[in-house]
Amino acid sequence: MSDNFIRNIEIKNFKLFKDFKAEGFGRVNLIGGKNNVGKTAFMEALELNITSLDVFSLAFSLSKLVRRRQHRYFELDFLHNDSSDMQINTNIKKIAVKYYNEQSEPSYYNTLDKNNIDLEYEPSLKLTVNNNEKVFSVNRIIDRPIMMRKPSGAQDEMYANFISSTTTEERDIAILYGKLVDLNKEDFLNTSLKLFDKNIIALKQKATERDVVLKLSLKNQEFPVLLSSLGEGVNRYIAILSAIWASKDGFLFIDEIENGIHYTNYDKLWKVILKTSKEANVQVFATTHSKECIESYARVAKKLEDEKITYTILTKLDDGSIDAGIYTSSMLINTIEQKHEVRGW
């Protein structure tokens, strides 16, 4: 397994996590647990850590994190309760965020670098990546994300993609597919799609003056049809399959992986994910609510003799803290074969 993969994480004061630790992750990692236990937030913490190559990319990643779920009114929602600072540390790097409001520590504001915009008595965030730090106004990060474009000399972005639990926008799929084109992996996508729907021949992109339209060539159809006309399942397959190779030598996060996918296709999907993630050197994290999806994951891993997988159950304890129980491949397979509950409730 790649030395650049995440093996452990420590989270302090991020969303539902006050003080959380977990270790022992593999190449492919499935996350389970009850609703509202922090499965999505856990993946967001991982994503935030690995995409923050410097303070500028951390600022940009925070902006994307806030705007992923908020659309009109934006506010900081990633700090745990009333905390003013958070940390997310992995074996790859350490990042930290410290919040200052307009009333706190006026003397601190008077010492700030005015090149960061006028920060005097304005809410701000001090961002730290390893030993480097810089202060940004909250307004700059949240309200004016266009200003978060990385300056010349900033590090390149890590290859990481996040597939949300909802239908993926066609524009985002087109971007992922573009990376497949660069890698000459279009045949991989089309061949894989045939596993789920034998009537699909190929995905096609049509450029217009304003956007890119995605279409599918189908058997017994003279002309390609719009992707949007075929339902959530096909959209989901294309997004996940494209994202694997688009994340080559990096990371892929899939929220509620079973959404829109019929349970009879779970084995096919896991086979593609496990085999292709190994070939593309991608570390995968996915969440699920489905017992059938977990069982399929273990069943396919056993058939492929893939020992580089884990299953993590997140559990909220009586004091409100969150605990992680990590199963290795053999532990998960044995638990399921003994017909024990694996969903964490």
MOVEN-V854014 format. One record per run of one state. SS is the DSSP state (2 for helix, 1 for strand, 0 for the rest). FROM is the first residue (numbers start at 1). LEN is the number of residues. If there is no record, write none. Layout:
ss=SS from=FROM len=LEN
ss=SS from=FROM len=LEN
//
This chain:
ss=0 from=1 len=7
ss=1 from=8 len=7
ss=0 from=15 len=2
ss=1 from=17 len=7
ss=0 from=24 len=4
ss=1 from=28 len=6
ss=0 from=34 len=5
ss=2 from=39 len=13
ss=0 from=52 len=3
ss=2 from=55 len=15
ss=0 from=70 len=9
ss=1 from=79 len=1
ss=0 from=80 len=5
ss=1 from=85 len=6
ss=0 from=91 len=3
ss=1 from=94 len=7
ss=0 from=101 len=5
ss=2 from=106 len=5
ss=0 from=111 len=3
ss=2 from=114 len=3
ss=0 from=117 len=7
ss=1 from=124 len=6
ss=0 from=130 len=2
ss=1 from=132 len=6
ss=2 from=138 len=5
ss=0 from=143 len=2
ss=2 from=145 len=4
ss=0 from=149 len=11
ss=1 from=160 len=4
ss=0 from=164 len=6
ss=2 from=170 len=13
ss=0 from=183 len=3
ss=2 from=186 len=11
ss=0 from=197 len=3
ss=1 from=200 len=8
ss=0 from=208 len=4
ss=1 from=212 len=7
ss=0 from=219 len=6
ss=1 from=225 len=2
ss=2 from=227 len=3
ss=0 from=230 len=2
ss=2 from=232 len=15
ss=0 from=247 len=4
ss=1 from=251 len=4
ss=0 from=255 len=8
ss=2 from=263 len=18
ss=0 from=281 len=2
ss=1 from=283 len=5
ss=0 from=288 len=3
ss=2 from=291 len=14
ss=0 from=305 len=4
ss=1 from=309 len=8
ss=0 from=317 len=5
ss=1 from=322 len=7
ss=2 from=329 len=9
ss=0 from=338 len=8
//
